[in-house]
């Protein structure tokens, strides 16, 4: 629940890719080897034959809104109600969402910029 109570920007993890890349290069230089390469000739690699004709990305779930997965139904529901009733944002006074306790613990503060997490006041 730490990530729920004190959310951070997704870009906070960007540096890890660099660390993994450098560590991998150093280990490879010293003779370390890893798992079987992705494009090896193995029976499990039938997906290689389907490149360009079968798109696995179409079997994945996409979050349509830039919000936590737990908030997706509430966003979709609010947009549906607004669309069906031809509502403008200025006509909406309040939105009430019923959810489970972990989702209710998500921060509701707006960050002042993209460099600051939207954290609750008890962590400031």
Residue frames as a rotation matrix with the C-alpha (Angstrom) as fourth column:
UNK 1
0.562 0.827 0.000 0.00
0.827 -0.562 0.000 0.00
0.000 0.000 -1.000 0.00
UNK 2
-0.102 -0.656 -0.748 3.02
0.518 -0.676 0.524 2.33
-0.849 -0.334 0.409 0.16
UNK 3
-0.893 -0.266 0.362 2.65
0.437 -0.323 0.840 3.12
-0.106 0.908 0.405 -3.53
UNK 4
-0.019 0.960 0.278 -1.03
0.822 -0.143 0.552 3.91
0.570 0.239 -0.786 -3.01
UNK 5
0.623 0.274 -0.732 -0.50
0.735 -0.526 0.428 6.16
-0.268 -0.805 -0.529 -0.02
UNK 6
0.241 -0.617 -0.749 2.51
-0.166 -0.787 0.594 7.94
-0.956 -0.019 -0.292 -1.49
UNK 7
0.747 0.092 0.658 2.25
0.569 0.423 -0.705 7.72
-0.343 0.901 0.264 -5.29
UNK 8
-0.155 -0.833 -0.531 5.12
0.035 -0.541 0.840 8.86
-0.987 0.112 0.113 -7.46
UNK 9
0.399 0.224 -0.889 5.50
-0.817 -0.353 -0.456 9.81
-0.416 0.908 0.043 -11.08
UNK 10
0.948 0.033 0.318 6.01
0.094 0.922 -0.374 6.88
-0.305 0.385 0.871 -13.47
UNK 11
0.704 -0.708 0.056 9.22
-0.120 -0.197 -0.973 8.43
0.700 0.678 -0.223 -14.75
UNK 12
0.556 -0.503 0.661 10.87
-0.814 -0.172 0.555 7.86
-0.166 -0.847 -0.505 -11.36
UNK 13
0.586 -0.282 0.759 11.94
0.014 0.941 0.339 4.42
-0.810 -0.188 0.555 -12.62
UNK 14
0.954 -0.180 -0.238 13.70
-0.266 -0.154 -0.951 5.62
0.134 0.972 -0.195 -15.77
UNK 15
0.204 -0.965 0.167 17.16
-0.976 -0.214 -0.040 5.33
0.075 -0.155 -0.985 -14.24
UNK 16
0.261 -0.084 0.962 16.75
-0.435 0.879 0.195 1.61
-0.862 -0.469 0.193 -13.58
UNK 17
0.972 0.099 0.213 16.97
0.142 0.477 -0.868 0.82
-0.187 0.874 0.449 -17.29
UNK 18
0.569 -0.821 0.049 20.37
-0.577 -0.441 -0.687 2.51
0.585 0.363 -0.725 -17.43
UNK 19
0.040 -0.541 0.840 21.58
-0.946 0.250 0.206 0.65
-0.321 -0.803 -0.501 -14.35
UNK 20
0.577 0.244 0.779 20.46
-0.099 0.968 -0.231 -2.70
-0.811 0.056 0.583 -15.77
UNK 21
0.978 -0.208 -0.023 22.10
-0.013 0.050 -0.999 -1.95
0.208 0.977 0.047 -19.14
UNK 22
0.283 -0.930 0.235 25.46
-0.824 -0.361 -0.437 -0.99
0.491 -0.070 -0.868 -17.63
UNK 23
0.058 -0.214 0.975 25.39
-0.788 0.590 0.177 -3.90
-0.613 -0.779 -0.134 -15.18
UNK 24
0.825 0.320 0.466 24.58
0.005 0.820 -0.573 -6.31
-0.565 0.475 0.674 -18.01
UNK 25
0.810 -0.574 -0.122 27.44
-0.273 -0.185 -0.944 -5.02
0.519 0.798 -0.307 -20.13
UNK 26
0.028 -0.832 0.554 29.92
-0.982 -0.127 -0.140 -5.32
0.187 -0.540 -0.821 -17.29
UNK 27
0.227 0.124 0.966 28.75
-0.528 0.849 0.015 -8.84
-0.818 -0.513 0.259 -16.45
UNK 28
0.978 0.144 0.149 28.88
0.051 0.529 -0.847 -9.94
-0.201 0.836 0.510 -20.12
UNK 29
0.526 -0.849 -0.040 32.41
-0.652 -0.373 -0.660 -8.53
0.545 0.373 -0.750 -20.40
UNK 30
-0.271 -0.624 0.733 33.39
-0.951 0.291 -0.104 -10.80
-0.148 -0.725 -0.673 -17.50
UNK 31
-0.885 -0.173 -0.432 31.86
-0.332 0.885 0.326 -13.87
0.326 0.432 -0.841 -19.16
UNK 32
-0.616 0.732 0.293 28.45
-0.147 0.258 -0.955 -13.97
-0.774 -0.631 -0.051 -17.50
UNK 33
-0.904 0.407 -0.131 25.78
-0.068 0.166 0.984 -15.55
0.422 0.898 -0.123 -19.70
UNK 34
-0.558 0.780 0.282 22.03
-0.729 -0.300 -0.615 -15.45
-0.395 -0.549 0.737 -19.35
UNK 35
0.088 0.731 0.677 18.96
-0.090 0.682 -0.726 -17.27
-0.992 0.003 0.125 -20.54
UNK 36
-0.316 -0.104 0.943 18.40
0.826 0.458 0.327 -18.63
-0.466 0.883 -0.059 -24.04
UNK 37
-0.941 -0.081 -0.329 18.16
-0.058 -0.918 0.393 -15.73
-0.333 0.389 0.859 -26.52
UNK 38
-0.172 0.969 -0.177 14.68
-0.397 -0.233 -0.888 -14.61
-0.902 -0.082 0.425 -27.48
UNK 39
0.417 0.352 -0.838 15.08
-0.887 -0.043 -0.460 -15.47
-0.198 0.935 0.294 -31.17
UNK 40
-0.637 -0.660 0.397 16.53
-0.585 0.750 0.309 -18.96
-0.502 -0.035 -0.864 -30.67
UNK 41
-0.327 0.471 -0.819 15.31
-0.677 0.488 0.551 -21.83
0.660 0.735 0.159 -32.81
UNK 42
-0.956 0.101 0.275 13.09
-0.153 0.628 -0.763 -23.57
-0.250 -0.771 -0.585 -30.25
UNK 43
-0.604 0.792 0.087 9.64
0.709 0.485 0.512 -25.20
0.364 0.371 -0.855 -30.53
UNK 44
0.011 0.620 -0.784 8.28
0.856 -0.412 -0.313 -22.47
-0.517 -0.668 -0.535 -28.24
UNK 45
-0.568 -0.359 -0.740 9.36
0.047 -0.913 0.406 -19.80
-0.821 0.196 0.535 -30.72
UNK 46
-0.325 0.512 0.795 6.45
0.927 0.341 0.160 -20.35
-0.189 0.788 -0.585 -33.15
UNK 47
0.577 0.558 -0.597 5.56
0.482 -0.822 -0.303 -16.72
-0.660 -0.113 -0.743 -32.65
UNK 48
-0.383 -0.781 -0.493 8.58
-0.096 -0.497 0.863 -15.80
-0.919 0.378 0.115 -34.79
UNK 49
-0.792 0.117 0.599 6.83
0.586 0.422 0.692 -17.37
-0.172 0.899 -0.403 -37.78
UNK 50
0.172 0.977 0.128 3.76
0.985 -0.170 -0.030 -15.22
-0.007 0.132 -0.991 -37.18
UNK 51
-0.400 -0.371 -0.838 5.60
0.415 -0.889 0.195 -11.89
-0.817 -0.270 0.509 -37.17
UNK 52
-0.926 0.056 -0.374 3.67
-0.314 -0.666 0.677 -9.47
-0.211 0.744 0.634 -39.34
UNK 53
-0.540 0.780 -0.317 0.47
-0.113 0.306 0.945 -11.54
0.834 0.546 -0.078 -39.32
UNK 54
0.386 0.620 -0.683 -0.40
0.682 0.306 0.664 -12.13
0.621 -0.722 -0.305 -35.65
UNK 55
-0.297 -0.441 0.847 -0.21
-0.162 -0.851 -0.499 -9.17
0.941 -0.285 0.181 -33.30
UNK 56
-0.280 0.122 -0.952 -0.07
0.802 0.576 -0.162 -10.23
0.529 -0.808 -0.259 -29.65
UNK 57
-0.992 -0.113 -0.054 -0.42
0.124 -0.835 -0.536 -6.63
0.015 -0.538 0.843 -28.50
UNK 58
-0.439 0.898 0.038 -4.08
-0.553 -0.303 0.776 -6.89
0.708 0.319 0.630 -29.50
UNK 59
0.154 0.458 -0.875 -4.52
0.394 0.784 0.480 -9.48
0.906 -0.419 -0.060 -26.72
UNK 60
-0.724 -0.511 -0.464 -3.37
0.632 -0.219 -0.744 -7.10
0.278 -0.831 0.481 -24.02
UNK 61
0.452 0.820 -0.351 -5.34
0.892 -0.427 0.151 -4.76
-0.026 -0.381 -0.924 -21.80
UNK 62
-0.538 -0.563 0.627 -4.84
0.552 -0.798 -0.243 -1.03
0.637 0.215 0.740 -22.25
UNK 63
-0.238 0.433 -0.869 -5.67
0.788 -0.437 -0.433 1.53
-0.568 -0.788 -0.238 -19.62
UNK 64
0.141 0.342 0.929 -7.69
0.899 -0.437 0.024 4.13
0.414 0.832 -0.369 -21.56
UNK 65
0.845 0.196 0.497 -7.19
0.009 -0.935 0.355 6.85
0.534 -0.296 -0.792 -18.93
UNK 66
-0.194 -0.977 0.086 -4.00
0.032 -0.094 -0.995 8.15
0.980 -0.190 0.050 -17.31
UNK 67
0.169 0.293 0.941 -5.00
-0.945 -0.222 0.239 6.95
0.279 -0.930 0.239 -13.85
UNK 68
-0.705 -0.383 0.598 -4.51
-0.611 0.756 -0.236 3.96
-0.362 -0.531 -0.766 -11.59
UNK 69
-0.825 0.389 -0.410 -6.22
-0.010 0.715 0.699 0.78
0.565 0.581 -0.586 -12.81
UNK 70
-0.625 0.602 -0.498 -8.49
0.756 0.308 -0.577 0.97
-0.194 -0.737 -0.647 -9.76
UNK 71
-0.433 0.440 -0.787 -9.78
-0.047 -0.883 -0.468 4.36
-0.900 -0.166 0.403 -10.91
UNK 72
-0.997 -0.049 -0.068 -10.56
-0.069 0.026 0.997 3.29
-0.047 0.998 -0.029 -14.51
UNK 73
-0.460 0.887 0.036 -14.21
0.851 0.429 0.304 2.21
0.254 0.171 -0.952 -13.90
UNK 74
0.076 0.485 -0.871 -15.00
0.693 -0.654 -0.304 5.46
-0.717 -0.580 -0.386 -12.09
UNK 75
-0.616 -0.355 -0.703 -13.54
-0.227 -0.775 0.590 7.56
-0.754 0.524 0.397 -14.92
UNK 76
-0.959 0.270 0.082 -15.39
0.185 0.384 0.905 5.51
0.213 0.883 -0.418 -17.55
UNK 77
-0.235 0.925 -0.299 -18.65
0.972 0.218 -0.091 5.76
-0.020 -0.312 -0.950 -15.58
UNK 78
-0.068 0.162 -0.984 -18.37
0.352 -0.920 -0.176 9.53
-0.934 -0.358 0.005 -15.09
UNK 79
-0.832 -0.292 -0.472 -17.65
-0.314 -0.453 0.834 10.06
-0.458 0.842 0.285 -18.79
UNK 80
-0.797 0.591 0.124 -20.56
0.534 0.593 0.603 7.82
0.283 0.546 -0.788 -19.78
UNK 81
0.005 0.820 -0.572 -22.99
0.912 -0.238 -0.333 9.71
-0.409 -0.520 -0.750 -17.55
UNK 82
-0.263 -0.172 -0.949 -21.72
-0.019 -0.983 0.183 13.07
-0.965 0.066 0.255 -18.84
UNK 83
-0.977 -0.147 -0.153 -21.99
-0.158 0.023 0.987 11.90
-0.142 0.989 -0.045 -22.47
UNK 84
-0.610 0.791 0.036 -25.47
0.751 0.563 0.345 10.40
0.253 0.237 -0.938 -22.11
UNK 85
0.289 0.738 -0.610 -26.79
0.883 -0.451 -0.127 13.51
-0.369 -0.503 -0.782 -20.36
UNK 86
0.301 -0.248 0.921 -24.92
0.679 -0.622 -0.390 16.03
0.669 0.743 -0.019 -22.52
UNK 87
0.881 0.002 -0.472 -23.23
0.412 -0.492 0.767 17.50
-0.231 -0.871 -0.434 -19.45
UNK 88
0.417 -0.786 0.456 -20.45
-0.011 -0.507 -0.862 20.06
0.909 0.354 -0.220 -19.52
UNK 89
-0.360 -0.635 -0.684 -17.84
0.688 0.314 -0.654 20.08
0.630 -0.706 0.324 -16.72
UNK 90
-0.894 0.006 0.448 -19.24
-0.221 -0.875 -0.430 23.36
0.390 -0.483 0.784 -15.39
UNK 91
0.059 0.997 0.057 -22.61
-0.697 0.001 0.717 21.65
0.715 -0.082 0.694 -14.86
UNK 92
0.333 -0.012 -0.943 -21.16
0.390 0.912 0.126 18.97
0.858 -0.410 0.309 -12.54
UNK 93
0.517 -0.070 0.853 -21.06
-0.664 -0.661 0.348 19.93
0.540 -0.747 -0.388 -8.87
UNK 94
-0.046 -0.464 0.885 -20.01
-0.888 0.425 0.177 16.63
-0.458 -0.777 -0.432 -7.33
UNK 95
0.166 0.042 -0.985 -19.09
-0.583 0.810 -0.064 13.08
0.795 0.585 0.159 -8.25
UNK 96
0.222 -0.049 0.974 -19.51
-0.892 0.394 0.224 10.28
-0.394 -0.918 0.043 -5.73
UNK 97
0.014 -0.320 -0.947 -17.65
-0.641 0.724 -0.255 7.03
0.768 0.610 -0.195 -6.33
UNK 98
0.692 0.173 0.701 -18.20
-0.656 0.556 0.510 3.85
-0.301 -0.813 0.498 -4.33
UNK 99
0.307 -0.694 -0.652 -15.13
-0.515 0.455 -0.727 1.64
0.801 0.558 -0.217 -4.26
UNK 100
0.688 -0.147 -0.711 -13.07
0.543 0.754 0.370 -0.65
0.481 -0.640 0.598 -2.05
UNK 101
0.901 -0.214 -0.377 -10.86
0.219 -0.527 0.821 0.63
-0.374 -0.822 -0.429 0.78
UNK 102
-0.062 -0.989 0.133 -7.50
0.703 0.051 0.709 0.32
-0.709 0.138 0.692 -1.00
UNK 103
-0.233 0.036 0.972 -8.78
0.886 -0.404 0.228 2.33
0.401 0.914 0.063 -3.97
UNK 104
0.797 0.584 0.154 -10.26
0.446 -0.741 0.501 4.90
0.407 -0.331 -0.851 -1.61
UNK 105
0.563 -0.667 -0.488 -6.76
0.473 -0.223 0.852 5.38
-0.677 -0.711 0.190 -0.17
UNK 106
-0.028 -0.569 0.822 -5.48
0.985 -0.156 -0.074 6.70
0.171 0.807 0.565 -3.51
UNK 107
-0.659 -0.304 -0.688 -4.35
0.473 -0.879 -0.065 10.30
-0.585 -0.368 0.723 -3.35
UNK 108
0.351 0.814 0.462 -6.84
0.930 -0.245 -0.275 12.92
-0.111 0.526 -0.843 -4.49
UNK 109
0.361 -0.316 -0.877 -4.44
0.097 -0.923 0.373 15.86
-0.928 -0.219 -0.302 -4.42
UNK 110
0.952 -0.090 0.293 -3.37
0.283 -0.114 -0.952 17.50
0.120 0.989 -0.083 -7.64
UNK 111
0.097 -0.975 -0.201 0.41
0.918 0.009 0.395 17.76
-0.384 -0.223 0.896 -8.07
UNK 112
0.511 0.064 -0.857 1.67
0.013 -0.998 -0.067 21.30
-0.859 0.023 -0.511 -8.60
UNK 113
0.242 -0.424 -0.873 3.92
-0.962 -0.223 -0.158 20.13
-0.128 0.878 -0.461 -11.47
UNK 114
0.775 0.112 -0.622 5.22
-0.362 0.886 -0.290 16.93
0.519 0.450 0.727 -13.08
UNK 115
-0.239 -0.957 -0.163 8.23
-0.258 0.224 -0.940 16.77
0.936 -0.182 -0.300 -10.77
UNK 116
-0.721 0.022 0.693 6.26
-0.693 -0.047 -0.719 16.39
0.017 -0.999 0.049 -7.53
UNK 117
-0.806 0.482 -0.344 4.23
0.407 0.873 0.269 13.36
0.430 0.077 -0.900 -6.50
UNK 118
-0.101 0.857 0.504 0.64
-0.511 -0.480 0.713 13.83
0.853 -0.186 0.487 -5.48
UNK 119
-0.643 -0.259 -0.721 1.01
0.392 0.698 -0.599 12.86
0.658 -0.668 -0.347 -1.84
UNK 120
0.491 0.843 -0.219 -1.25
0.592 -0.138 0.794 13.13
0.640 -0.519 -0.567 1.15
UNK 121
0.538 -0.231 0.810 -0.61
-0.403 -0.915 0.007 15.88
0.740 -0.331 -0.586 3.68
UNK 122
0.941 -0.173 0.290 0.64
-0.223 0.325 0.919 13.49
-0.254 -0.930 0.267 6.37
UNK 123
0.500 -0.802 0.326 3.77
0.824 0.556 0.106 12.82
-0.267 0.216 0.939 4.26
UNK 124
0.539 -0.286 0.792 4.62
0.356 -0.775 -0.522 16.50
0.764 0.563 -0.316 3.63
